[in-house]
Every structure is written in C-alpha cells, then in structure tokens.
C-alpha cells in the first residue's frame, strides 16, 4: 500500500485562516497511489497519471466535410460555370480508388476519404451538392468557390506527436473520446484511494434501529460514503465507534492496515467525551486542528503512521461543507489530481447579512430569478450547522471572505455550485 511521507503536511498547530490551509494542501500534498492501466470503458472520472501522446493523425486522411462533389481547384473557371465529367463516388469507409484525373469530378459523401491520384495530387475543393447541377454524366459548377472549401485536412484535429491529454486531470467523456479517436484502448491512471470511514459518538445509531432517549440517527457516515464514491474513491464503512479511547485506538490501528486514508466524523471538539483528536495525537500527528471558518471550525488533518487522517466535525452541515472545501481537495491531490480549486461565480444576494471579521463563512443558498429577471442568491429560512434540510434546499454555497462583515441586498457574493464540487 502506498503511504504518505512524514513531512507531507507541515501545517503547525495554530488556528489558521482557510486560505492558508488550502494553500498548504495545494502546494505540499502529492499523490500516494500507484499507476494502473484501465480500458477506455472504465476510465471516466479516473485521474490520468501520464501524458498521452498521439501516434496517428486525426483525421488520418483528407476527407469531405459535406455531401457534394470533389474537384481540383485549377480545373474551375473563376468567372463562369464549369462542366466536369462525373467519374465515380466516394463514401465514408468506401473510398474511390480509381485515379481521379484533372477535368473530372467524383461525388463524395460526408467523411469520404480523398485519395491521391497517380501524380500524388488530392482533390482540394468540395462543392456542396445543392450548389451544383447534374446533366447526364456531367456536373455543372458555379464560379466563386474558395480553394479548399468543405475539405478536412489530414491531421487537422490532431497531428502525430501531439499531447492530447495531460496528467492530473479527471477524465471526462470527451477526454475518453479523444483517446479513442487516437486509436488508444487503455489509459494510465492513478489507482483509486481506499478510504476508511467511521462516525464516533455514544448518541448515534444506524438508521433502522430503535432510538433510545437522547439518541439520533447517523447521517454523516452515509453522506461521506457517497461523497467519496462521487470522487472516485473506494470507501470502507467501519460503522459507529463509541467514545472510548481504547476502542478508537483499535479502530485506527485496524484501518491503517488496508487503507490509504482515514476519515472520521465527530469527536474533534474539546468536550470531555471527544477523544478522536487525543487518540490521533497519541498514534501519529495532527498537522492542523481548527480553522477560522463557519461552519466546521473543529476540522483536523494529520496522519497515523504514514496514512493521512481527516477528522470532520459532528454537525451534519459542517460535515458536508468541510468535506467539500477541505477534504475534497486533499483527497483529489492524494489521488493525483492537479485541479482542486472550486470555481466561484459572482451572483447578487437577495438578503442582508452580518458576520464577524476574520472568519470565512459558507451559507447554503439557492439560485433564483428576481422580479427584475436577474439571477440572485436566496438563503434557507434557518441557519445552523445541524440544519441538514438547508443542504437539500440549496444549489450550492455562498462564500463570505474574512474581511467582509456586512452584506446588503444587491451586493455580489461568490457562489460555489454543488454540481461542480459534489464530484
């Protein structure tokens, strides 16, 4: 199992701004997984591990971009109609192999290959079918066409030796398509991260069980499990671990044997029964613990032996927000991905809001069109790190930076869409 170097996170222990923590993740975290080759059919959303260089031209030959007639431009009269004898046809997959002599034309269909004649010449201009007239075995062409019209050239899209894909990208359907166009059948990718997850707390139970007084159902583990799957990780659910140092120690020791990363929820605060931080410190290192953020200040990143550890808060909204904004870029980096920063879009807000200076906040918001037909952000009717229904309501997160203390209706704020960071 690939493991993390001891000095991968040099974060220190002080309360940190969000930007500083993210900058450390961006600049210091390196891939920890090995490389494997997978068929194109299994490559979507995988992280490319090596550059991909094309060994062929795409298209591999000159071909027709339209249905029509191929001619040599020199055969055309620039000032009046030209008559040329029709000598054959060429369609996609069925080229015209006879010699196309000057003074003749062939009918072509979209994608048809244009083959060289005995002198090494290739028809260089194609008329659209609707611009021509057919009389007997002759085709009549109007004047005025440009040389090279409606013809695709060899290597017009990709040339031999072109780098068509760069390492560190998460492969999209169009990336798979260009690899297929270059004739490839498999791609080098980083192996998927194996991530062990568990929740902590004596008050949480799995759904389906009868709740005693004072207990709640564990939603965090299910949220995290599917967030990990969306990122292309392989999650291992270790269930609910009770608030007991010895039990937690055993759980961590077991998890590091077969996983690349350990991710927990709960037990990261300073309460008497919050033991996760102290156990991790006893077994390994905490590189940073608290951030100047809301929600989710008690988030920790560290390692046990050489296995990275992420400790998320216990409140459900804080779990989602801190996973998306901190655990996600960390996991993507560990898995070989280069681009981890979310896109942020300026959108007007539809409400007033005040906050403390020096803290970065994220609110759950929905996109809406106001009476002036402008896009704006609408917040949920209730705030709070435990209001999970706000995340179902929302289309994304509104980010409020540290130096902003007051937002008014109509002000611009940064919007981070869920559909870009839930994958």
Buried (B, 14 or more C-beta within 10 A) or exposed (E): EEBBEEEBBEBEEEEBBBEBBBEBBBEBBEBBBEBBEBEBEEBBBBBBBBEBEBEBBBBEBBBBBBBBBBBBBEBBEEEEEBEBEBBBBBBEEEBBEEBBBEEBBBBBBBBBBBBEBEEEBBBBBBBBBEBBEEEEEBBEBEEEBEEEBBBBBBBBBBEEEBEBBEBBBBBEEEBBEBBEBBEBEBBBBBBBBBBBBBBBBEBBBEEEEEEEEEBEEBBBBBBBBEBBEEBBBBBBBBEBBBBBEEBBBEBBEEBBEEBBBBBBBBBBBEEEBBBBBEBBBEBBBBBBBBBBBBBBBBBBBBBBBBBBBBBBBBBBBBBBBBBBBBBBBBBBBBBBBBEBEBEBBEBBBBBEBEBEEEBBBBBBBBBEEEEEEEEBBBBBEEBEBBBBBBBEBBBBBBBBBBEBEEBEEEBEBBBBBBEEBBE
